[in-house]
Amino acid sequence: MRSTGLDVRTTLTRHWKLGSLPRRRPRAQRVQRGGDPRPDGAYFVSELIWRGGIYGAIDALLLTVLPCLIVYRSLGGRLATWRRRAAYFAASLVLVITITAVYHLGYSQYRADGVGAPEIGNTIISMPMLLSTNPIGSVADHAAMHISAVAHNYDTEVRLPPPAAAE
């Protein structure tokens, strides 16, 4: 932020209404019916906060906000013409898809199952940032998806974040 002169306040307030429009929040990809075994009490709340909210927000910053800001800043923050907006959208989308694939291939569950589901999910979740250049909606959507996964898919093979045990 310092080296590029990124103004965080401007980034968070630019097109904030478009970036935070109400929309249906994404849910975890595979929600089991009938209730999952999961912890209770304070531990479950801490899981919702850490694995859901905080990890989800960090994921969004890495997989969506960072690549979009790199492209935005490389265009000098000027998207006044439709060509520059299209260039921002296309280049950002390529970076989002590439970083999402590389990141998820680091987990054995995605090397075995493929990265199609995370690619589709993160592309949809990235739309607020791609369309508005404001990160708020994408960060909120990503965190909501992770919170939903922790709440509804706690004890399944699909983990958000995936297990960190050595394999």
Z-matrix of the N, CA and C atoms (Angstrom, degrees):
N
C 1 1.447
C 2 1.526 1 110.68
N 3 1.338 2 114.86 1 -41.76
C 4 1.460 3 118.18 2 179.83
C 5 1.522 4 111.91 3 -66.16
N 6 1.336 5 116.35 4 -46.08
C 7 1.461 6 119.01 5 -173.77
C 8 1.524 7 112.99 6 -68.10
N 9 1.330 8 118.07 7 -27.27
C 10 1.472 9 119.74 8 178.92
C 11 1.517 10 112.70 9 -100.29
N 12 1.326 11 116.93 10 -6.19
C 13 1.456 12 119.83 11 -179.69
C 14 1.519 13 113.03 12 72.79
N 15 1.339 14 117.52 13 28.64
C 16 1.456 15 121.65 14 -179.71
C 17 1.516 16 110.55 15 -65.29
N 18 1.299 17 117.05 16 124.27
C 19 1.457 18 122.59 17 175.70
C 20 1.528 19 107.83 18 -91.87
N 21 1.332 20 116.60 19 105.71
C 22 1.460 21 121.63 20 -175.57
C 23 1.523 22 111.17 21 -63.37
N 24 1.308 23 117.56 22 -41.46
C 25 1.469 24 120.54 23 179.98
C 26 1.524 25 110.87 24 -60.22
N 27 1.316 26 117.18 25 -45.14
C 28 1.460 27 120.77 26 177.85
C 29 1.522 28 110.95 27 -63.10
N 30 1.331 29 116.84 28 -41.16
C 31 1.461 30 120.88 29 179.18
C 32 1.522 31 111.40 30 -61.06
N 33 1.318 32 117.07 31 -41.60
C 34 1.461 33 120.78 32 -178.02
C 35 1.522 34 113.73 33 -78.44
N 36 1.321 35 117.55 34 -20.50
C 37 1.462 36 119.69 35 -179.73
C 38 1.521 37 113.70 36 -101.98
N 39 1.331 38 117.71 37 -13.78
C 40 1.463 39 121.62 38 179.24
C 41 1.524 40 109.26 39 -66.11
N 42 1.313 41 117.15 40 122.84
C 43 1.470 42 123.97 41 177.75
C 44 1.528 43 112.04 42 50.21
N 45 1.324 44 117.24 43 36.82
C 46 1.458 45 120.40 44 -174.33
C 47 1.520 46 112.12 45 -64.50
N 48 1.320 47 118.31 46 -31.10
C 49 1.467 48 119.76 47 179.35
C 50 1.528 49 110.38 48 -66.21
N 51 1.322 50 117.56 49 -44.50
C 52 1.459 51 121.30 50 178.12
C 53 1.523 52 110.95 51 -66.12
N 54 1.308 53 116.96 52 -41.52
C 55 1.457 54 120.97 53 -177.42
C 56 1.511 55 114.53 54 -70.55
N 57 1.331 56 117.63 55 -19.41
C 58 1.465 57 119.80 56 -177.80
C 59 1.525 58 112.42 57 -119.74
N 60 1.333 59 116.88 58 24.01
C 61 1.458 60 120.10 59 176.56
C 62 1.520 61 110.28 60 -55.33
N 63 1.334 62 116.43 61 141.83
C 64 1.469 63 117.89 62 177.45
C 65 1.522 64 110.02 63 -62.93
N 66 1.307 65 115.90 64 135.87
C 67 1.459 66 121.31 65 177.01
C 68 1.517 67 107.56 66 -152.92
N 69 1.277 68 115.33 67 166.16
C 70 1.451 69 120.08 68 178.71
C 71 1.518 70 108.01 69 -67.86
N 72 1.308 71 116.93 70 123.44
C 73 1.457 72 121.40 71 -179.40
C 74 1.523 73 109.97 72 -73.37
N 75 1.331 74 117.42 73 139.88
C 76 1.465 75 119.42 74 179.28
C 77 1.515 76 111.46 75 -67.97
N 78 1.314 77 115.40 76 147.27
C 79 1.460 78 121.09 77 175.42
C 80 1.513 79 108.45 78 -108.31
N 81 1.304 80 115.61 79 166.27
C 82 1.461 81 119.66 80 176.92
C 83 1.525 82 109.26 81 -58.36
N 84 1.300 83 116.66 82 151.16
C 85 1.456 84 120.50 83 -172.92
C 86 1.522 85 113.34 84 -65.69
N 87 1.304 86 118.66 85 -39.54
C 88 1.456 87 120.38 86 -179.75
C 89 1.520 88 108.90 87 -124.68
N 90 1.305 89 116.77 88 98.77
C 91 1.455 90 121.00 89 178.65
C 92 1.516 91 108.19 90 -95.68
N 93 1.318 92 116.19 91 118.52
C 94 1.453 93 119.73 92 179.09
C 95 1.511 94 109.89 93 -76.49
N 96 1.312 95 115.52 94 148.57
C 97 1.461 96 121.89 95 176.60
C 98 1.526 97 108.82 96 -94.67
N 99 1.291 98 117.12 97 150.20
C 100 1.457 99 120.87 98 173.27
C 101 1.511 100 115.17 99 91.97
N 102 1.301 101 119.62 100 5.58
C 103 1.455 102 121.84 101 174.12
C 104 1.517 103 113.66 102 85.02
N 105 1.295 104 116.07 103 128.75
C 106 1.456 105 122.94 104 178.72
C 107 1.513 106 109.69 105 -96.21
N 108 1.324 107 116.80 106 149.25
C 109 1.461 108 117.99 107 168.60
C 110 1.530 109 108.02 108 -66.17
N 111 1.267 110 117.20 109 130.88
C 112 1.464 111 120.75 110 179.77
C 113 1.518 112 108.02 111 -155.76
N 114 1.314 113 116.88 112 163.33
C 115 1.465 114 119.11 113 179.81
C 116 1.530 115 110.94 114 -67.96
N 117 1.297 116 114.46 115 166.81
C 118 1.462 117 120.62 116 177.80
C 119 1.515 118 109.66 117 -121.57
N 120 1.302 119 115.02 118 172.16
C 121 1.448 120 121.83 119 171.24
C 122 1.516 121 115.30 120 64.76
N 123 1.332 122 114.59 121 -144.45
C 124 1.463 123 121.44 122 -173.75
C 125 1.529 124 111.88 123 -62.49
N 126 1.345 125 117.39 124 -35.42
C 127 1.463 126 119.26 125 179.88
C 128 1.529 127 110.49 126 -64.27
N 129 1.323 128 116.78 127 -42.41
C 130 1.460 129 120.02 128 178.87
C 131 1.530 130 110.71 129 -64.42
N 132 1.316 131 117.12 130 -40.75
C 133 1.475 132 120.81 131 177.33
C 134 1.526 133 109.52 132 -62.07
N 135 1.343 134 116.67 133 -41.94
C 136 1.469 135 119.03 134 178.97
C 137 1.531 136 110.63 135 -65.19
N 138 1.331 137 118.24 136 -36.03
C 139 1.464 138 121.78 137 176.32
C 140 1.536 139 110.34 138 -64.43
N 141 1.329 140 116.63 139 -43.14
C 142 1.473 141 120.11 140 177.64
C 143 1.524 142 110.92 141 -61.12
N 144 1.331 143 115.74 142 -41.66
C 145 1.468 144 119.70 143 -178.67
C 146 1.528 145 110.70 144 -70.80
N 147 1.370 146 117.30 145 -50.99
C 148 1.462 147 119.60 146 -175.74
C 149 1.515 148 112.06 147 -75.85
N 150 1.340 149 117.60 148 -64.61
C 151 1.469 150 120.57 149 -174.86
C 152 1.516 151 111.45 150 -69.65
N 153 1.315 152 116.85 151 -27.07
C 154 1.456 153 119.86 152 178.76
C 155 1.511 154 112.27 153 -87.00
N 156 1.309 155 115.70 154 -76.55
C 157 1.466 156 120.79 155 -172.01
C 158 1.518 157 115.50 156 -68.89
N 159 1.324 158 117.23 157 -55.19
C 160 1.468 159 119.87 158 -174.55
C 161 1.524 160 111.03 159 -69.25
N 162 1.338 161 117.15 160 -49.44
C 163 1.465 162 119.59 161 179.74
C 164 1.534 163 110.17 162 -62.75
N 165 1.325 164 117.31 163 -40.57
C 166 1.466 165 120.67 164 178.09
C 167 1.515 166 112.38 165 -61.36
N 168 1.325 167 117.14 166 -41.88
C 169 1.465 168 120.84 167 178.83
C 170 1.527 169 110.87 168 -66.92
N 171 1.343 170 117.12 169 -42.14
C 172 1.468 171 120.45 170 178.29
C 173 1.529 172 110.37 171 -64.18
N 174 1.329 173 116.12 172 -40.87
C 175 1.467 174 120.84 173 175.93
C 176 1.528 175 110.58 174 -56.57
N 177 1.320 176 116.25 175 -46.59
C 178 1.469 177 120.52 176 -179.58
C 179 1.526 178 111.10 177 -63.26
N 180 1.320 179 116.88 178 -39.94
C 181 1.462 180 119.66 179 178.92
C 182 1.523 181 111.16 180 -62.56
N 183 1.327 182 116.36 181 -42.00
C 184 1.462 183 120.88 182 -178.86
C 185 1.528 184 112.44 183 -74.52
N 186 1.329 185 117.20 184 -46.06
C 187 1.464 186 121.41 185 -171.12
C 188 1.526 187 114.05 186 -86.08
N 189 1.325 188 118.17 187 -22.77
C 190 1.467 189 120.68 188 -176.39
C 191 1.517 190 113.27 189 -123.84
N 192 1.317 191 116.75 190 -56.88
C 193 1.468 192 120.16 191 -171.76
C 194 1.526 193 111.42 192 -64.96
N 195 1.320 194 117.91 193 -48.21
C 196 1.462 195 120.66 194 -179.03
C 197 1.529 196 112.26 195 -57.70
N 198 1.346 197 119.61 196 -52.11
C 199 1.470 198 117.98 197 -179.76
C 200 1.532 199 112.86 198 -62.48
N 201 1.320 200 117.20 199 -38.69
C 202 1.471 201 119.60 200 179.56
C 203 1.528 202 111.37 201 -66.48
N 204 1.331 203 117.09 202 -40.54
C 205 1.467 204 119.67 203 178.74
C 206 1.519 205 111.95 204 -67.49
N 207 1.331 206 116.78 205 -34.27
C 208 1.467 207 119.83 206 176.77
C 209 1.528 208 109.82 207 -60.89
N 210 1.320 209 116.39 208 -46.78
C 211 1.473 210 120.05 209 179.89
C 212 1.522 211 110.24 210 -67.12
N 213 1.323 212 117.39 211 -45.20
C 214 1.473 213 121.46 212 -179.47
C 215 1.525 214 110.82 213 -57.48
N 216 1.335 215 115.38 214 -46.72
C 217 1.464 216 119.30 215 -179.10
C 218 1.533 217 110.88 216 -69.45
N 219 1.342 218 117.90 217 -33.65
C 220 1.465 219 119.76 218 178.96
C 221 1.529 220 111.31 219 -67.83
N 222 1.312 221 116.75 220 -23.48
C 223 1.466 222 121.33 221 175.06
C 224 1.532 223 111.20 222 -89.69
N 225 1.300 224 116.67 223 9.98
C 226 1.463 225 121.65 224 178.14
C 227 1.515 226 113.39 225 71.56
N 228 1.334 227 117.44 226 15.00
C 229 1.462 228 120.31 227 -179.56
C 230 1.517 229 113.09 228 70.42
N 231 1.316 230 116.75 229 16.76
C 232 1.471 231 120.62 230 -178.19
C 233 1.530 232 109.33 231 -112.53
N 234 1.313 233 115.36 232 109.13
C 235 1.460 234 121.12 233 179.03
C 236 1.526 235 109.98 234 -123.61
N 237 1.323 236 116.65 235 41.26
C 238 1.457 237 121.19 236 -173.90
C 239 1.525 238 113.71 237 -72.07
N 240 1.322 239 118.30 238 -26.70
C 241 1.464 240 119.93 239 -178.71
C 242 1.526 241 109.78 240 -103.38
N 243 1.317 242 116.18 241 159.69
C 244 1.466 243 119.37 242 179.27
C 245 1.528 244 110.97 243 -65.74
N 246 1.326 245 117.56 244 -30.17
C 247 1.472 246 120.46 245 178.53
C 248 1.523 247 111.44 246 -66.35
N 249 1.325 248 116.12 247 -42.27
C 250 1.470 249 119.33 248 178.70
C 251 1.525 250 110.29 249 -68.36
N 252 1.320 251 117.70 250 -37.96
C 253 1.471 252 120.44 251 177.13
C 254 1.527 253 110.30 252 -64.66
N 255 1.328 254 117.15 253 -41.67
C 256 1.469 255 121.13 254 178.16
C 257 1.526 256 110.47 255 -65.36
N 258 1.328 257 117.07 256 -39.88
C 259 1.467 258 120.56 257 177.96
C 260 1.527 259 110.07 258 -64.22
N 261 1.332 260 116.88 259 -43.15
C 262 1.469 261 121.00 260 177.06
C 263 1.524 262 110.01 261 -58.95
N 264 1.320 263 116.94 262 -49.28
C 265 1.453 264 121.56 263 -177.28
C 266 1.528 265 110.73 264 -61.06
N 267 1.324 266 116.61 265 -50.67
C 268 1.474 267 120.97 266 -175.98
C 269 1.529 268 111.99 267 -64.64
N 270 1.323 269 117.03 268 -48.80
C 271 1.468 270 120.06 269 -178.53
C 272 1.530 271 110.62 270 -65.86
N 273 1.327 272 117.23 271 -40.51
C 274 1.466 273 120.28 272 178.36
C 275 1.521 274 110.69 273 -64.04
N 276 1.328 275 116.78 274 -42.68
C 277 1.462 276 120.57 275 -179.86
C 278 1.533 277 111.07 276 -61.97
N 279 1.326 278 117.22 277 -42.57
C 280 1.467 279 120.62 278 177.73
C 281 1.526 280 109.84 279 -60.61
N 282 1.328 281 117.07 280 -45.15
C 283 1.473 282 119.68 281 179.26
C 284 1.527 283 111.66 282 -65.05
N 285 1.328 284 117.83 283 -42.89
C 286 1.469 285 121.64 284 179.19
C 287 1.525 286 110.08 285 -59.33
N 288 1.328 287 117.06 286 -47.37
C 289 1.465 288 121.02 287 -179.41
C 290 1.522 289 111.02 288 -64.06
N 291 1.323 290 117.33 289 -42.97
C 292 1.465 291 121.21 290 -179.01
C 293 1.523 292 111.30 291 -65.30
N 294 1.319 293 117.40 292 -48.94
C 295 1.465 294 120.95 293 -178.84
C 296 1.523 295 110.65 294 -64.79
N 297 1.330 296 117.35 295 -39.09
C 298 1.462 297 120.72 296 178.72
C 299 1.531 298 110.50 297 -62.13
N 300 1.323 299 117.35 298 -43.76
C 301 1.472 300 120.51 299 179.83
C 302 1.525 301 111.17 300 -64.73
N 303 1.320 302 116.83 301 -48.80
C 304 1.468 303 120.59 302 -178.38
C 305 1.526 304 110.39 303 -61.51
N 306 1.304 305 117.08 304 -44.34
C 307 1.465 306 122.28 305 179.98
C 308 1.532 307 110.59 306 -60.16
N 309 1.315 308 117.35 307 -50.21
C 310 1.456 309 120.30 308 -176.23
C 311 1.530 310 112.71 309 -71.44
N 312 1.313 311 117.87 310 -27.94
C 313 1.463 312 119.65 311 176.80
C 314 1.527 313 112.07 312 -68.04
N 315 1.319 314 117.11 313 -11.85
C 316 1.454 315 121.36 314 174.39
C 317 1.520 316 112.99 315 -71.95
N 318 1.323 317 118.18 316 -13.00
C 319 1.464 318 123.37 317 179.79
C 320 1.520 319 109.35 318 -106.37
N 321 1.324 320 116.73 319 132.58
C 322 1.469 321 120.42 320 -176.29
C 323 1.524 322 111.82 321 -61.74
N 324 1.336 323 118.26 322 -33.38
C 325 1.462 324 119.10 323 -179.24
C 326 1.529 325 110.86 324 -60.91
N 327 1.324 326 117.57 325 -33.68
C 328 1.465 327 119.83 326 179.86
C 329 1.520 328 112.38 327 -85.55
N 330 1.335 329 117.17 328 -25.96
C 331 1.464 330 118.84 329 173.25
C 332 1.523 331 109.16 330 -65.79
N 333 1.336 332 116.78 331 -34.63
C 334 1.466 333 120.86 332 179.72
C 335 1.535 334 111.32 333 -79.64
N 336 1.335 335 117.30 334 -44.97
C 337 1.474 336 122.18 335 -174.60
C 338 1.519 337 113.78 336 -89.31
N 339 1.321 338 117.58 337 -15.91
C 340 1.461 339 120.96 338 -175.64
C 341 1.517 340 111.07 339 92.46
N 342 1.315 341 115.71 340 164.10
C 343 1.466 342 120.89 341 -176.62
C 344 1.531 343 112.11 342 -104.59
N 345 1.315 344 117.00 343 11.93
C 346 1.467 345 120.25 344 -178.08
C 347 1.517 346 113.40 345 -58.43
N 348 1.325 347 117.31 346 -48.43
C 349 1.463 348 120.63 347 -178.27
C 350 1.530 349 112.07 348 -63.08
N 351 1.352 350 119.29 349 -48.12
C 352 1.461 351 117.92 350 177.19
C 353 1.528 352 112.81 351 -63.31
N 354 1.331 353 117.00 352 -34.86
C 355 1.475 354 120.28 353 178.93
C 356 1.529 355 110.90 354 -62.75
N 357 1.331 356 116.07 355 -48.29
C 358 1.472 357 120.06 356 -179.90
C 359 1.519 358 110.19 357 -63.38
N 360 1.338 359 115.50 358 -48.77
C 361 1.467 360 119.42 359 -178.81
C 362 1.511 361 112.88 360 -60.16
N 363 1.331 362 117.53 361 -46.17
C 364 1.458 363 119.16 362 -178.21
C 365 1.526 364 112.36 363 -71.44
N 366 1.320 365 117.37 364 -30.77
C 367 1.471 366 118.91 365 176.01
C 368 1.524 367 110.03 366 -63.52
N 369 1.328 368 116.75 367 -44.08
C 370 1.471 369 120.26 368 178.32
C 371 1.523 370 110.21 369 -63.73
N 372 1.332 371 116.33 370 -46.18
C 373 1.465 372 121.15 371 -179.10
C 374 1.529 373 111.60 372 -64.89
N 375 1.323 374 117.87 373 -25.95
C 376 1.467 375 121.86 374 -179.32
C 377 1.524 376 113.37 375 -79.88
N 378 1.313 377 118.56 376 -12.62
C 379 1.466 378 120.90 377 -175.77
C 380 1.531 379 114.31 378 -55.62
N 381 1.340 380 120.26 379 -42.11
C 382 1.469 381 117.23 380 178.33
C 383 1.530 382 112.68 381 -56.79
N 384 1.321 383 117.72 382 -42.45
C 385 1.468 384 121.43 383 178.96
C 386 1.524 385 110.56 384 -69.94
N 387 1.321 386 116.99 385 -41.79
C 388 1.461 387 120.61 386 -178.86
C 389 1.531 388 111.57 387 -64.75
N 390 1.323 389 116.79 388 -37.13
C 391 1.463 390 120.42 389 -176.44
C 392 1.521 391 114.15 390 -86.59
N 393 1.329 392 116.83 391 -28.04
C 394 1.466 393 118.99 392 -173.95
C 395 1.524 394 113.95 393 -115.84
N 396 1.296 395 119.47 394 -13.90
C 397 1.466 396 126.71 395 -171.70
C 398 1.528 397 112.32 396 65.09
N 399 1.329 398 117.42 397 11.91
C 400 1.458 399 122.00 398 178.24
C 401 1.525 400 108.28 399 -107.59
N 402 1.334 401 117.97 400 128.41
C 403 1.467 402 120.69 401 -174.31
C 404 1.522 403 115.89 402 -79.89
N 405 1.310 404 119.53 403 -13.07
C 406 1.465 405 121.63 404 -170.56
C 407 1.525 406 112.75 405 -57.14
N 408 1.327 407 118.10 406 -49.65
C 409 1.463 408 120.84 407 -177.20
C 410 1.512 409 113.04 408 -63.02
N 411 1.331 410 117.51 409 -41.93
C 412 1.464 411 120.68 410 -179.74
C 413 1.525 412 111.63 411 -67.93
N 414 1.322 413 117.34 412 -39.80
C 415 1.465 414 120.38 413 178.36
C 416 1.532 415 109.62 414 -65.72
N 417 1.324 416 117.06 415 -44.50
C 418 1.471 417 120.84 416 179.22
C 419 1.525 418 111.03 417 -62.83
N 420 1.331 419 117.76 418 -43.62
C 421 1.463 420 121.04 419 179.37
C 422 1.521 421 111.87 420 -64.04
N 423 1.320 422 116.73 421 -42.41
C 424 1.466 423 120.07 422 -178.59
C 425 1.532 424 109.89 423 -66.00
N 426 1.316 425 116.64 424 -44.01
C 427 1.465 426 119.87 425 178.30
C 428 1.529 427 110.49 426 -63.12
N 429 1.336 428 117.66 427 -41.28
C 430 1.471 429 121.00 428 178.84
C 431 1.523 430 111.44 429 -62.10
N 432 1.324 431 116.90 430 -39.37
C 433 1.456 432 120.65 431 178.67
C 434 1.528 433 110.72 432 -64.54
N 435 1.327 434 117.14 433 -42.72
C 436 1.458 435 120.51 434 178.57
C 437 1.530 436 111.13 435 -66.65
N 438 1.310 437 117.91 436 -41.63
C 439 1.470 438 121.19 437 178.15
C 440 1.525 439 109.80 438 -60.67
N 441 1.329 440 116.85 439 -44.20
C 442 1.458 441 121.26 440 178.42
C 443 1.527 442 111.04 441 -61.51
N 444 1.329 443 116.87 442 -41.06
C 445 1.463 444 120.28 443 179.59
C 446 1.526 445 110.99 444 -64.38
N 447 1.320 446 116.80 445 -42.00
C 448 1.465 447 120.08 446 178.91
C 449 1.530 448 109.75 447 -65.65
N 450 1.313 449 117.50 448 -41.04
C 451 1.464 450 121.00 449 -177.25
C 452 1.526 451 112.71 450 -71.01
N 453 1.330 452 117.29 451 -36.12
C 454 1.462 453 120.17 452 -171.47
C 455 1.518 454 115.06 453 -110.29
N 456 1.309 455 118.40 454 -20.93
C 457 1.468 456 122.13 455 -176.79
C 458 1.513 457 111.08 456 -122.74
N 459 1.293 458 118.34 457 35.81
C 460 1.460 459 120.59 458 -171.18
C 461 1.522 460 113.11 459 -59.65
N 462 1.311 461 117.63 460 -47.00
C 463 1.464 462 120.49 461 -173.45
C 464 1.528 463 111.13 462 -110.05
N 465 1.326 464 116.57 463 54.77
C 466 1.458 465 120.99 464 177.86
C 467 1.514 466 108.76 465 -124.45
N 468 1.316 467 115.91 466 175.18
C 469 1.462 468 120.31 467 178.38
C 470 1.522 469 111.73 468 -71.75
N 471 1.333 470 117.92 469 -20.62
C 472 1.460 471 121.25 470 178.08
C 473 1.517 472 107.66 471 -89.19
N 474 1.311 473 117.01 472 115.58
C 475 1.452 474 121.30 473 -175.90
C 476 1.509 475 110.87 474 -121.24
N 477 1.296 476 116.06 475 135.93
C 478 1.454 477 121.66 476 175.37
C 479 1.521 478 107.89 477 -125.94
N 480 1.294 479 120.86 478 106.28
C 481 1.459 480 126.67 479 -5.97
C 482 1.517 481 110.90 480 -70.15
N 483 1.335 482 116.55 481 160.64
C 484 1.459 483 119.94 482 176.71
C 485 1.518 484 110.52 483 -62.85
N 486 1.344 485 117.44 484 159.65
C 487 1.461 486 120.10 485 179.46
C 488 1.524 487 111.35 486 -58.06
N 489 1.301 488 116.17 487 143.35
C 490 1.463 489 121.19 488 -177.06
C 491 1.522 490 111.91 489 -102.01
N 492 1.321 491 118.04 490 6.48
C 493 1.461 492 120.27 491 -178.60
C 494 1.529 493 109.94 492 -65.69
N 495 1.321 494 115.44 493 146.09
C 496 1.462 495 120.64 494 178.68
C 497 1.516 496 109.59 495 -63.17
N 498 1.330 497 115.54 496 138.44
C 499 1.468 498 119.45 497 -177.58
C 500 1.489 499 110.87 498 -121.90
